[in-house]
Each structure stands twice: as C-alpha cells, then as structure tokens.
Amino acid sequence: MANESIAYSILLPTYNERQNLPIIVWLIVKYMDECGYGYEIIIIDDNSPDGTIEAAKQLQLIYGENRIVLRPREKKLGLGTAYMHGLKHSRGRFVIIMDSDLSHHVMRTAIGRRIRSKRWTTHPSVYWRSLEANRHN
C-alpha cells in the first residue's frame, strides 16, 4: 500500500471490543477491497481492559501497518474525543466514522451502498466529510 493513494480513512473507536473488532475489520477490508479504493482503518482504543489493543495488533500483522493504523489512548476519554483523535491522524481525503460494536454493519452503510450503486451515498450511521479544505497540517 506504500504507493497506493488513501481515499478513505475509516475511524473505529474501541472500548472492550476484542471480540467484535476482528469481525468489523474483516467486513470493512472485504468490501473496501471489492470497491478498489485506497483506505486505512484507524483503531482508536481507550485502554480497554479486555485486550482489544492486542487483537488490533494481531489485525495489523494480518492486514499490514499501512492498512490498520493504531492510535491508542491512555485511558477512557469518550467517543467524541476518540473521533477527534482519529481525525487528527487520518490521511484519507474522506473520513468514514463507524462504531466497532457491529451496530453499523458494513453492507447496510454507505460503504455497502457504494459497492452496489457505484456511487457514494450518505447514511445516518456513517458520516462523510472532505478533509481537503479543512485539514490543518
């Protein structure tokens, strides 16, 4: 992925999601690869006591450090600040915000609709925002 352009940054805040994280990551990888766009999955873990970060590290070994980006935090700081933390580290032109608890199933979100319709649409559970004009480097 070193030469691949990153069109989409997918933010996955986690807290005690050790069991769900491999499933949601596999679904995202499967459907984004079908789509053919460059992407990264940014996992923002709030020091989960259940071993979520260890599961994330294993996923990073499987899918690569450029595909799975770990941005852990020292303690539980909340969902909103987790998204802000992820945004600071995102490299994609667009950002997809999802939950790691599988409440946003990939095929029922804008990702799945894009694959089926060949154009991006919005969905209440996934937010798209162009960062080109708003990024502060």
C-alpha positions in Angstrom: 0.0 0.0 0.0 3.1 2.3 0.1 2.3 3.7 -3.4 -1.5 3.5 -3.0 -3.4 6.7 -2.6 -5.6 6.7 0.5 -9.0 7.9 -0.4 -10.8 6.9 2.8 -9.9 6.9 6.4 -12.2 4.7 8.5 -12.3 5.5 12.2 -13.1 2.7 14.6 -13.1 3.9 18.3 -12.9 0.9 20.6 -13.5 0.1 24.2 -13.8 -3.6 25.2 -14.3 -4.7 21.6 -11.9 -7.6 21.5 -14.5 -10.0 20.1 -16.1 -7.6 17.6 -13.0 -5.9 16.2 -11.8 -8.8 14.0 -15.3 -9.1 12.5 -15.8 -5.5 11.7 -12.3 -5.1 10.3 -12.7 -8.2 8.1 -16.0 -6.8 6.8 -14.5 -3.4 6.1 -11.5 -4.9 4.3 -13.7 -7.3 2.3 -16.0 -4.6 1.0 -13.4 -1.8 0.6 -11.2 -4.2 -1.4 -14.1 -5.0 -3.6 -14.6 -1.3 -4.2 -11.0 -0.9 -5.2 -10.3 2.3 -3.3 -7.3 3.1 -1.2 -8.2 3.2 2.5 -6.9 2.9 6.0 -8.6 1.7 9.2 -7.7 3.8 12.2 -8.3 2.0 15.5 -8.6 4.3 18.5 -8.6 2.2 21.7 -9.2 3.8 25.1 -7.0 1.4 27.1 -9.6 -1.4 27.0 -9.1 -3.9 29.9 -10.3 -6.8 27.7 -7.3 -7.0 25.4 -8.7 -5.0 22.5 -5.4 -3.5 21.6 -3.7 -6.9 21.4 -6.4 -8.0 19.0 -5.8 -4.8 17.0 -2.1 -5.6 16.9 -2.8 -9.0 15.5 -5.1 -7.5 12.8 -2.2 -5.1 12.0 0.0 -8.2 11.4 -2.5 -9.7 9.2 -3.5 -6.7 7.1 -0.4 -4.5 7.4 0.6 -1.4 9.3 -0.4 0.9 6.5 -3.9 -0.6 6.3 -4.5 -0.9 10.1 -3.3 2.1 11.9 -3.3 2.0 15.7 -3.8 5.2 17.6 -4.4 4.1 21.3 -5.1 6.5 24.1 -4.0 6.1 27.8 -7.5 6.0 29.3 -11.2 6.0 28.5 -11.8 9.6 27.3 -15.1 9.2 25.4 -16.4 8.6 21.9 -16.4 12.2 20.7 -12.8 12.8 21.6 -11.9 9.4 20.1 -13.3 10.5 16.8 -11.3 13.8 17.1 -8.1 11.9 17.9 -8.7 9.7 14.8 -9.3 12.7 12.6 -6.0 14.2 13.6 -4.3 11.1 12.4 -6.3 10.4 9.2 -4.7 10.6 5.8 -7.7 9.9 3.6 -9.5 12.5 1.5 -12.7 11.4 3.1 -13.4 10.0 6.6 -15.9 7.3 7.5 -17.0 7.2 11.1 -18.2 3.8 12.4 -18.8 2.0 15.6 -16.8 -1.1 16.4 -19.7 -2.9 18.1 -21.2 -4.0 14.8 -24.2 -1.6 15.1 -23.1 -0.2 11.8 -23.0 -3.3 9.5 -20.8 -2.5 6.5 -23.3 -3.6 3.8 -26.0 -1.5 5.4 -23.9 1.6 5.5 -22.6 3.9 2.8 -19.8 1.5 2.1 -22.2 -1.2 1.0 -24.4 1.1 -0.9 -21.4 2.4 -2.8 -20.4 -1.1 -3.9 -23.9 -1.8 -5.1 -24.7 1.5 -6.7 -21.1 2.5 -7.8 -21.5 6.0 -6.3 -21.2 7.3 -2.7 -24.3 8.0 -0.8 -24.9 9.1 2.8 -26.4 7.0 5.6 -27.4 8.2 9.1 -24.8 6.0 10.7 -21.8 6.9 8.6 -20.6 10.4 8.1 -18.6 11.6 5.1 -16.5 14.8 5.2 -14.0 16.0 2.7 -10.8 17.0 4.6 -9.0 18.7 1.7 -10.1 22.2 2.7 -10.3 21.6 6.4 -7.1 19.8 7.2 -4.6 21.7 9.3 -1.1 20.4 8.9 
